[in-house]
Every structure is written in structure tokens, then in C-alpha cells.
Amino acid sequence: MESDVRILLADDHPIVRQGLRRVIDEEPNLTVIAEASDGRTALELIEKLRPGIAVLDIDMPVLNGFDVARAVRDRRMPVAIIFLTVYREESFFDQALRLGTKGYVLKDSAITDIVSGIRAVAAGEHYTSPAMTSYLMTKRRGVRASGDAPVALSTRGARRDALASLTPTERRVLTLIADYKTSREIGEALHVSYRTVQTHRTNICTKLELRGNHALMKFALDHKADL
């Protein structure tokens, strides 16, 4: 008989955890042994309970998913990591791979993908949501078709000039964003409130003319060397 796969679920949204747990618990040989709503609790539970697989949201309070995965790797804990995320950006995916992650599941398809991901990882394989794989392939085909054309120098130069309009605190916030820090973690580092960090983020986006849910993160990563 196949042995049970013991699973930790970590996400700061209880509805997400409840939905995933219901799907997982309906499967034979898959058992959710604990839940966590922040990264620090997740890490403590991993150390205490030693699950076979930890399903971690990337964007969690206290410690984000990358921080937890880094600690798991550095402490050589025998647990496989599956990231659960809304992020399709290649930079996030590459960061996950560098941390030794075994799975990368998109939240918008998690209900249908999570069991397949867990079973693949439990079998020693890697798993990526099909939608993410399709997105990366399409993007890379597009880059090859365009001849790897660089971003227009005028646009890049204008954005770099716009950096000069940021206050020292705003540049510090942007630097921390490039280090994959959440707003709560940035607030702790700067000793300011979460709301103040959100105001800084809004002001930065306005000055840099950034629009879209993940535009600020992408800009921070693309211009990390200039900060």
C-alpha cells in the first residue's frame, strides 16, 4: 500500500487554505497535517512536524515563501517545497528554481493543479502548472522571434532619470521590493506602518508611471543595479 504523503499548507488567506485542504483531503494517501497563515509559523511547523511536502504561498506576512524555502535549504530539512502563487513573472519562477523548489502552482488553477503537483513531487519529480509552462514558452518564443530586441534606450533612459525623482526612503522601499520583501517586511525594516509603505509604493508608481499589479516588482528587479 502506498504510504501517506504528509502535507503542510501555508497561505495567509483562510479561504484559500480551506479550499485546497478540502481538495487534498478527498484524495487517498494525501494528508494535510497542519496549516499556517504566515511564514514564520510555517517554518516552525516544518521543523516540528517534518512534513514530506510544504505548500507555501510566496507572498506571506512575517516571512515570505522565499524566506521559508531559503531557511529549509540552509538547514537541510528533508521537505519538498511547492510554491503557490499569483506570480507568472519569469523572475519569480527563476528564483523559485534557484531555491531548489520542486513545484510551482498558480493560484488561479490551484484547485485543479494542486493534487497533480503534490503527487508528482512526492514521486520525486518536478511540477509546474500547465498555464505557467505555456506562458513561459509563449514568452520565450516571442523573444526569439523579435531577435532579442532590447528595450528602447529612450524608454530605459527615461525610467532611470525618473529614479532621481524618488526620495531616499522611496529608493530604499524599491530596493527592498527588489529583494522580494513584502510590504509588512518593508515596514518592519523601515520602522513604519504597513499603510505608510503602501503610500510609498503608490507614490513610486506615480513618479515612474507604472501601472498594473506587478509592474512595480518587475521594475525593481529590472533596475536593481541602478538603485
PAPA-426297 format. One line per field, with one value per atom (N, C-alpha, C): x, y, z; residue number from 1; atom name. Coordinates in steps of 0.02 Angstrom, whole numbers, plus 50000, padded with zeros to 5 digits. Layout:
BEGIN
X: c(X|...) $
Y: c(Y|...) $
Z: c(Z|...) $
num: c(NUM|...) $
atomo: c(CA|...) $
% end
This chain:
BEGIN
X: c(50042|50000|50044|50025|50062|50059|50116|50118|50088|50063|50032|50084|50064|50105|50080|50124|50105|50121|50071|50074|50061|50101|50088|50062|50009|49981|49994|50025|50038|50015|49965|49939|49903|49909|49879|49804|49777|49705|49670|49631|49599|49554|49521|49477|49517|49577|49620|49641|49663|49683|49626|49567|49509|49493|49494|49478|49528|49592|49644|49642|49632|49630|49572|49515|49458|49474|49507|49525|49577|49628|49681|49656|49616|49592|49545|49518|49475|49515|49581|49624|49652|49654|49685|49760|49786|49858|49886|49843|49866|49835|49876|49851|49880|49837|49859|49866|49927|49939|49938|49944|49945|49936|49914|49907|49943|49964|49996|49972|49967|49945|50002|50063|50120|50183|50236|50295|50332|50333|50369|50335|50269|50233|50244|50244|50256|50324|50375|50442|50445|50414|50413|50378|50323|50286|50325|50362|50404|50457|50488|50540|50510|50451|50420|50389|50353|50313|50346|50395|50431|50384|50343|50301|50344|50316|50353|50352|50297|50289|50260|50287|50259|50235|50171|50142|50141|50181|50191|50170|50129|50116|50180|50196|50256|50247|50189|50178|50142|50180|50151|50181|50145|50173|50227|50265|50320|50379|50373|50422|50385|50413|50380|50401|50370|50384|50456|50488|50558|50602|50585|50623|50619|50558|50549|50588|50583|50619|50694|50718|50790|50812|50771|50787|50786|50737|50732|50794|50816|50875|50938|50946|51006|51011|50953|50953|50948|50947|50946|50888|50830|50770|50742|50724|50701|50628|50612|50544|50547|50502|50498|50451|50470|50431|50392|50328|50287|50264|50280|50257|50187|50146|50078|50077|50061|50071|50028|50020|49987|50038|50102|50154|50173|50165|50186|50253|50279|50342|50398|50439|50494|50544|50552|50599|50580|50515|50492|50504|50488|50496|50570|50615|50686|50711|50686|50705|50684|50624|50599|50645|50666|50710|50778|50803|50868|50865|50806|50798|50785|50786|50777|50704|50659|50588|50569|50525|50504|50441|50400|50337|50320|50284|50264|50192|50145|50073|50041|50008|49973|49908|49893|49832|49769|49769|49706|49689|49736|49721|49738|49746|49769|49721|49656|49608|49615|49632|49640|49711|49760|49831|49862|49835|49872|49884|49834|49842|49894|49891|49941|50010|50015|50080|50107|50065|50087|50108|50069|50086|50150|50161|50222|50283|50278|50334|50347|50294|50301|50337|50329|50362|50433|50456|50525|50531|50475|50476|50465|50476|50460|50392|50358|50292|50284|50258|50240|50171|50129|50062|50065|50024|50025|50018|49977|49968|50033|50073|50137|50186|50188|50232|50214|50150|50127|50147|50139|50157|50231|50274|50346|50367|50338|50355|50334|50274|50250|50293|50312|50354|50422|50452|50519|50518|50465|50458|50453|50417|50409|50475|50516|50582|50626|50626|50667|50644|50578|50551|50569|50577|50593|50668|50707|50779|50810|50776|50802|50812|50765|50771|50771|50818|50821|50766|50753|50706|50734|50690|50713|50753|50811|50854|50820|50778|50744|50699|50663|50619|50660|50712|50753|50786|50812|50844|50796|50735|50684|50668|50664|50648|50705|50767|50823|50824|50808|50805|50751|50695|50640|50661|50710|50734|50761|50788|50816|50763|50700|50646|50621|50645|50623|50661|50627|50659|50703|50750|50792|50750|50696|50653|50620|50596|50564|50614|50676|50727|50741|50740|50750|50693|50632|50574|50581|50603|50611|50665|50718|50772|50747|50707|50679|50629|50591|50546|50587|50644|50687|50716|50717|50740|50682|50624|50565|50534|50542|50511|50439|50396|50326|50320|50261|50250|50258|50235|50242|50315|50354|50426|50462|50442|50472|50456|50394|50375|50417|50430|50471|50543|50569|50638|50647|50595|50599|50567|50537|50504|50446|50407|50347|50289|50228|50169|50160|50119|50101|50070|50026|49993|50043|50094|50145|50184|50198|50233|50190|50125|50080|50078|50081|50083|50146|50202|50266|50261|50233|50227|50185|50130|50087|50124|50161|50199|50253|50286|50337|50307|50250|50216|50195|50173|50152|50212|50267|50327|50357|50355|50385|50336|50273|50220|50211|50207|50199|50126|50100|50031|50027|49978|49971|49992|49965|49975|50048|50088|50156|50209|50188|50234|50290|50274|50324|50377|50357|50405|50450|50421|50460|50511|50489|50535|50592|50576|50627|50679|50656|50702|50745|50712|50747|50800|50789|50834|50870|50876|50907|50977|51013|51082|51086|51032|51032|51010|50986|50959|51013) $
Y: c(49940|50000|50063|50111|50173|50210|50236|50271|50341|50367|50434|50488|50539|50598|50651|50672|50721|50791|50835|50900|50957|51010|51072|51123|51159|51212|51279|51326|51392|51446|51484|51540|51587|51652|51698|51710|51677|51682|51617|51619|51557|51523|51562|51532|51491|51515|51478|51413|51417|51356|51306|51330|51285|51250|51288|51259|51205|51220|51172|51111|51123|51067|51020|51047|51005|50961|50990|50952|50898|50917|50870|50813|50829|50778|50727|50744|50696|50642|50654|50608|50554|50492|50440|50451|50436|50439|50510|50561|50630|50657|50683|50706|50775|50823|50889|50885|50892|50883|50949|51005|51070|51126|51184|51245|51302|51351|51411|51471|51528|51589|51639|51622|51665|51621|51651|51612|51587|51627|51606|51545|51546|51488|51427|51438|51382|51350|51392|51365|51327|51354|51320|51252|51249|51186|51136|51160|51115|51083|51124|51099|51049|51063|51021|50957|50963|50907|50867|50897|50864|50836|50877|50852|50832|50791|50773|50829|50867|50922|50982|51041|51104|51145|51162|51204|51275|51320|51386|51441|51487|51548|51589|51621|51663|51726|51758|51823|51814|51799|51790|51841|51857|51903|51870|51913|51895|51867|51808|51781|51763|51782|51762|51691|51664|51595|51584|51633|51626|51622|51662|51661|51592|51564|51498|51445|51447|51398|51404|51465|51476|51446|51455|51427|51351|51323|51250|51223|51257|51236|51241|51299|51310|51263|51244|51199|51125|51114|51046|51004|51035|50999|50957|50895|50849|50859|50917|50931|50961|50939|50966|51026|51078|51140|51146|51161|51181|51252|51298|51366|51373|51410|51426|51502|51525|51596|51624|51691|51726|51750|51745|51775|51730|51758|51723|51749|51802|51831|51780|51782|51735|51743|51804|51816|51778|51774|51737|51661|51638|51568|51548|51590|51575|51576|51623|51625|51561|51537|51475|51416|51413|51359|51363|51424|51432|51408|51411|51390|51314|51280|51208|51186|51230|51214|51158|51113|51057|51071|51119|51133|51207|51227|51297|51296|51311|51306|51375|51393|51457|51454|51507|51507|51503|51533|51532|51464|51416|51347|51297|51322|51279|51222|51235|51182|51122|51135|51079|51053|51095|51076|51048|51065|51051|50977|50935|50864|50834|50854|50830|50852|50914|50939|50901|50888|50851|50781|50747|50678|50675|50723|50724|50735|50783|50799|50741|50709|50652|50594|50591|50538|50557|50616|50637|50677|50699|50738|50812|50854|50925|50937|50990|51005|51081|51102|51172|51173|51218|51224|51230|51193|51196|51267|51309|51377|51417|51403|51436|51413|51349|51322|51352|51356|51385|51458|51494|51565|51575|51536|51543|51525|51472|51452|51505|51532|51584|51646|51665|51725|51715|51656|51645|51639|51611|51609|51680|51723|51792|51830|51816|51849|51827|51762|51737|51766|51770|51796|51870|51906|51977|51989|51934|51941|51968|51955|51979|52054|52089|52162|52193|52239|52272|52323|52341|52394|52458|52500|52563|52602|52628|52665|52726|52758|52818|52802|52743|52723|52704|52665|52644|52704|52750|52809|52853|52858|52899|52869|52803|52772|52782|52777|52788|52861|52907|52977|52986|52948|52955|52931|52886|52864|52922|52972|53030|53070|53061|53098|53066|53005|52970|52997|52998|53016|52958|52971|52916|52858|52874|52822|52782|52815|52780|52734|52756|52713|52653|52664|52608|52558|52583|52539|52499|52532|52498|52445|52459|52410|52349|52360|52304|52263|52297|52262|52216|52241|52200|52140|52143|52086|52041|52049|52007|52016|52075|52087|52109|52085|52106|52174|52205|52271|52268|52215|52209|52204|52167|52160|52226|52263|52329|52376|52374|52416|52401|52337|52318|52343|52337|52358|52434|52471|52544|52574|52531|52552|52600|52583|52622|52574|52601|52560|52530|52478|52447|52499|52542|52592|52642|52660|52706|52674|52610|52575|52576|52563|52564|52633|52685|52753|52765|52741|52746|52710|52651|52612|52649|52679|52717|52777|52812|52871|52851|52795|52771|52756|52720|52703|52765|52816|52878|52912|52917|52951|52914|52847|52806|52787|52810|52796|52721|52685|52613|52595|52548|52527|52451|52423|52350|52322|52263|52233|52219|52199|52177|52221|52279|52322|52348|52363|52389|52337|52276|52222|52211|52210|52199|52256|52318|52374|52369|52352|52347|52294|52237|52184|52203|52235|52254|52308|52350|52407|52401|52341|52330|52359|52352|52376|52452|52487|52560|52590|52549|52576|52592) $
Z: c(50000|50000|50000|49959|49955|50022|50045|50109|50101|50157|50156|50145|50108|50099|50148|50193|50245|50220|50224|50190|50239|50233|50268|50218|50235|50193|50225|50189|50217|50168|50189|50149|50198|50187|50235|50223|50172|50159|50180|50233|50258|50206|50164|50114|50064|50046|50001|50034|50097|50132|50137|50154|50162|50097|50042|49978|49957|49966|49948|49993|50057|50104|50087|50069|50051|49991|49941|49881|49898|49937|49954|49997|50047|50094|50063|50005|49970|49934|49928|49891|49938|49915|49956|49963|50022|50037|50040|50038|50048|50111|50157|50221|50238|50248|50271|50347|50372|50444|50482|50446|50480|50429|50455|50415|50449|50410|50437|50397|50431|50398|50387|50409|50396|50391|50364|50350|50412|50464|50525|50556|50559|50586|50542|50476|50430|50443|50452|50464|50530|50581|50646|50641|50603|50595|50554|50504|50465|50509|50551|50596|50646|50670|50723|50694|50639|50615|50558|50526|50470|50417|50385|50331|50271|50228|50168|50117|50116|50067|50103|50088|50112|50053|50053|50001|50029|49999|50026|49978|50002|49964|49963|49908|49905|49947|49941|49973|50039|50092|50159|50207|50261|50311|50354|50388|50434|50396|50367|50320|50256|50199|50137|50118|50066|50046|50027|49994|49976|50039|50090|50152|50185|50185|50215|50176|50110|50069|50078|50085|50096|50163|50214|50280|50277|50242|50235|50201|50148|50112|50156|50189|50229|50288|50316|50374|50353|50287|50260|50286|50290|50313|50257|50270|50218|50199|50170|50149|50079|50035|49968|49968|49932|49930|49865|49872|49814|49827|49781|49789|49759|49795|49774|49764|49704|49691|49635|49636|49581|49529|49546|49504|49445|49385|49324|49298|49329|49305|49306|49254|49248|49305|49330|49384|49447|49462|49520|49510|49450|49434|49440|49413|49416|49488|49528|49598|49634|49619|49648|49630|49568|49547|49582|49591|49624|49697|49727|49796|49802|49745|49746|49751|49733|49737|49689|49711|49669|49629|49653|49618|49617|49565|49556|49530|49575|49558|49560|49506|49503|49541|49577|49618|49577|49517|49479|49451|49455|49434|49489|49550|49605|49620|49616|49633|49587|49524|49477|49474|49493|49486|49549|49607|49669|49682|49669|49681|49633|49569|49521|49542|49566|49588|49647|49696|49755|49738|49696|49678|49637|49593|49554|49599|49643|49688|49736|49760|49805|49770|49704|49664|49643|49668|49652|49589|49562|49500|49515|49464|49469|49437|49460|49432|49426|49368|49355|49326|49349|49322|49246|49208|49135|49109|49142|49119|49124|49175|49183|49130|49117|49066|48998|48983|48919|48914|48970|48970|48956|48989|48980|48909|48881|48813|48763|48772|48727|48731|48792|48801|48769|48779|48752|48676|48649|48576|48549|48585|48564|48565|48615|48620|48562|48547|48492|48426|48418|48355|48345|48400|48394|48390|48390|48385|48449|48506|48570|48570|48539|48534|48603|48616|48682|48690|48753|48766|48737|48709|48679|48730|48707|48753|48781|48741|48765|48824|48819|48874|48935|48925|48981|49014|48972|48999|49038|49012|49046|49114|49118|49181|49231|49207|49252|49277|49232|49253|49306|49298|49346|49415|49419|49484|49525|49490|49525|49561|49540|49572|49636|49650|49710|49771|49827|49890|49913|49958|49984|50013|50047|50075|50020|49968|49912|49877|49870|49839|49883|49949|49995|49990|49984|49976|49911|49857|49793|49798|49834|49843|49880|49932|49970|49929|49886|49841|49795|49771|49727|49764|49831|49871|49891|49857|49867|49936|49966|50031|50022|50067|50066|50099|50092|50122|50197|50228|50300|50321|50283|50298|50287|50235|50222|50279|50303|50360|50421|50434|50491|50482|50422|50409|50416|50396|50399|50461|50502|50564|50549|50498|50481|50474|50470|50465|50396|50393|50328|50282|50309|50268|50239|50278|50253|50195|50201|50146|50083|50092|50034|50002|50042|50015|49976|50002|49966|49898|49899|49838|49786|49809|49764|49735|49777|49754|49704|49716|49670|49602|49603|49540|49502|49538|49506|49473|49509|49483|49424|49426|49374|49319|49327|49278|49268|49323|49321|49332|49294|49301|49297|49332|49333|49400|49417|49483|49499|49450|49464|49430|49403|49368|49413|49476|49521|49536|49549|49561|49501|49442|49381|49372|49383|49376|49426|49489|49541|49522|49497|49478|49417|49368|49307|49320|49371|49383|49450|49475|49541|49543|49488|49487|49489|49472|49471|49537|49584|49647|49698) $
num: c(1|1|1|2|2|2|3|3|3|4|4|4|5|5|5|6|6|6|7|7|7|8|8|8|9|9|9|10|10|10|11|11|11|12|12|12|13|13|13|14|14|14|15|15|15|16|16|16|17|17|17|18|18|18|19|19|19|20|20|20|21|21|21|22|22|22|23|23|23|24|24|24|25|25|25|26|26|26|27|27|27|28|28|28|29|29|29|30|30|30|31|31|31|32|32|32|33|33|33|34|34|34|35|35|35|36|36|36|37|37|37|38|38|38|39|39|39|40|40|40|41|41|41|42|42|42|43|43|43|44|44|44|45|45|45|46|46|46|47|47|47|48|48|48|49|49|49|50|50|50|51|51|51|52|52|52|53|53|53|54|54|54|55|55|55|56|56|56|57|57|57|58|58|58|59|59|59|60|60|60|61|61|61|62|62|62|63|63|63|64|64|64|65|65|65|66|66|66|67|67|67|68|68|68|69|69|69|70|70|70|71|71|71|72|72|72|73|73|73|74|74|74|75|75|75|76|76|76|77|77|77|78|78|78|79|79|79|80|80|80|81|81|81|82|82|82|83|83|83|84|84|84|85|85|85|86|86|86|87|87|87|88|88|88|89|89|89|90|90|90|91|91|91|92|92|92|93|93|93|94|94|94|95|95|95|96|96|96|97|97|97|98|98|98|99|99|99|100|100|100|101|101|101|102|102|102|103|103|103|104|104|104|105|105|105|106|106|106|107|107|107|108|108|108|109|109|109|110|110|110|111|111|111|112|112|112|113|113|113|114|114|114|115|115|115|116|116|116|117|117|117|118|118|118|119|119|119|120|120|120|121|121|121|122|122|122|123|123|123|124|124|124|125|125|125|126|126|126|127|127|127|128|128|128|129|129|129|130|130|130|131|131|131|132|132|132|133|133|133|134|134|134|135|135|135|136|136|136|137|137|137|138|138|138|139|139|139|140|140|140|141|141|141|142|142|142|143|143|143|144|144|144|145|145|145|146|146|146|147|147|147|148|148|148|149|149|149|150|150|150|151|151|151|152|152|152|153|153|153|154|154|154|155|155|155|156|156|156|157|157|157|158|158|158|159|159|159|160|160|160|161|161|161|162|162|162|163|163|163|164|164|164|165|165|165|166|166|166|167|167|167|168|168|168|169|169|169|170|170|170|171|171|171|172|172|172|173|173|173|174|174|174|175|175|175|176|176|176|177|177|177|178|178|178|179|179|179|180|180|180|181|181|181|182|182|182|183|183|183|184|184|184|185|185|185|186|186|186|187|187|187|188|188|188|189|189|189|190|190|190|191|191|191|192|192|192|193|193|193|194|194|194|195|195|195|196|196|196|197|197|197|198|198|198|199|199|199|200|200|200|201|201|201|202|202|202|203|203|203|204|204|204|205|205|205|206|206|206|207|207|207|208|208|208|209|209|209|210|210|210|211|211|211|212|212|212|213|213|213|214|214|214|215|215|215|216|216|216|217|217|217|218|218|218|219|219|219|220|220|220|221|221|221|222|222|222|223|223|223|224|224|224|225|225|225|226|226|226|227|227|227) $
atomo: c(N|CA|C|N|CA|C|N|CA|C|N|CA|C|N|CA|C|N|CA|C|N|CA|C|N|CA|C|N|CA|C|N|CA|C|N|CA|C|N|CA|C|N|CA|C|N|CA|C|N|CA|C|N|CA|C|N|CA|C|N|CA|C|N|CA|C|N|CA|C|N|CA|C|N|CA|C|N|CA|C|N|CA|C|N|CA|C|N|CA|C|N|CA|C|N|CA|C|N|CA|C|N|CA|C|N|CA|C|N|CA|C|N|CA|C|N|CA|C|N|CA|C|N|CA|C|N|CA|C|N|CA|C|N|CA|C|N|CA|C|N|CA|C|N|CA|C|N|CA|C|N|CA|C|N|CA|C|N|CA|C|N|CA|C|N|CA|C|N|CA|C|N|CA|C|N|CA|C|N|CA|C|N|CA|C|N|CA|C|N|CA|C|N|CA|C|N|CA|C|N|CA|C|N|CA|C|N|CA|C|N|CA|C|N|CA|C|N|CA|C|N|CA|C|N|CA|C|N|CA|C|N|CA|C|N|CA|C|N|CA|C|N|CA|C|N|CA|C|N|CA|C|N|CA|C|N|CA|C|N|CA|C|N|CA|C|N|CA|C|N|CA|C|N|CA|C|N|CA|C|N|CA|C|N|CA|C|N|CA|C|N|CA|C|N|CA|C|N|CA|C|N|CA|C|N|CA|C|N|CA|C|N|CA|C|N|CA|C|N|CA|C|N|CA|C|N|CA|C|N|CA|C|N|CA|C|N|CA|C|N|CA|C|N|CA|C|N|CA|C|N|CA|C|N|CA|C|N|CA|C|N|CA|C|N|CA|C|N|CA|C|N|CA|C|N|CA|C|N|CA|C|N|CA|C|N|CA|C|N|CA|C|N|CA|C|N|CA|C|N|CA|C|N|CA|C|N|CA|C|N|CA|C|N|CA|C|N|CA|C|N|CA|C|N|CA|C|N|CA|C|N|CA|C|N|CA|C|N|CA|C|N|CA|C|N|CA|C|N|CA|C|N|CA|C|N|CA|C|N|CA|C|N|CA|C|N|CA|C|N|CA|C|N|CA|C|N|CA|C|N|CA|C|N|CA|C|N|CA|C|N|CA|C|N|CA|C|N|CA|C|N|CA|C|N|CA|C|N|CA|C|N|CA|C|N|CA|C|N|CA|C|N|CA|C|N|CA|C|N|CA|C|N|CA|C|N|CA|C|N|CA|C|N|CA|C|N|CA|C|N|CA|C|N|CA|C|N|CA|C|N|CA|C|N|CA|C|N|CA|C|N|CA|C|N|CA|C|N|CA|C|N|CA|C|N|CA|C|N|CA|C|N|CA|C|N|CA|C|N|CA|C|N|CA|C|N|CA|C|N|CA|C|N|CA|C|N|CA|C|N|CA|C|N|CA|C|N|CA|C|N|CA|C|N|CA|C|N|CA|C|N|CA|C|N|CA|C|N|CA|C|N|CA|C|N|CA|C|N|CA|C|N|CA|C|N|CA|C|N|CA|C|N|CA|C|N|CA|C|N|CA|C|N|CA|C|N|CA|C|N|CA|C|N|CA|C|N|CA|C|N|CA|C|N|CA|C|N|CA|C|N|CA|C|N|CA|C|N|CA|C|N|CA|C|N|CA|C|N|CA|C|N|CA|C|N|CA|C|N|CA|C|N|CA|C|N|CA|C|N|CA|C|N|CA|C|N|CA|C|N|CA|C|N|CA|C|N|CA|C|N|CA|C|N|CA|C|N|CA|C|N|CA|C|N|CA|C|N|CA|C|N|CA|C) $
% end
